[in-house]
Amino acid sequence: MDQNKLKKVPGNTITRDVKDLAAPTGNIYESVVIMYKRANQIAAAEKKELDKKLEDFRNDRDTMEEVFENKEQIEISKYYERQPKPDLIAIKEFLEGELTYRFAGEDEKQPQGQPKE
């Protein structure tokens, strides 16, 4: 994920106007589903990236009693804990018009910002 993009995402939850969230689709429930699916995509990508980085630290002999602290592993984990949550990133992308979406059964893409008729 682009670091400059992540710096602009708020680190905590803020109150949002439901009308602003519903405006691009014309329906709050459709907007929520779009943001939910995007948040899942972001979370899956982050998990895959984290697992790839932590794979180097895995040892076949590790058991619960033998796990030892590795400073690099702890730093990597802390880095990901400090990142904005996937749902906050998805909301920001949705409100700024960065997401492309279409509804099942539609032939043409629905431009964002135009309510569905």
Secondary structure, 3 states (H helix, E strand, C coil): CCHHHHHCCCCCCCCCCHHHHHCCCCCHHHHHHHHHHHHHHHHHHHHHHHHHHHHHHCCCCCCCCCCCCCHHHHHHHHHHHHCCCHHHHHHHHHHCCCCCCCCCCCCCCCCCCCCCC
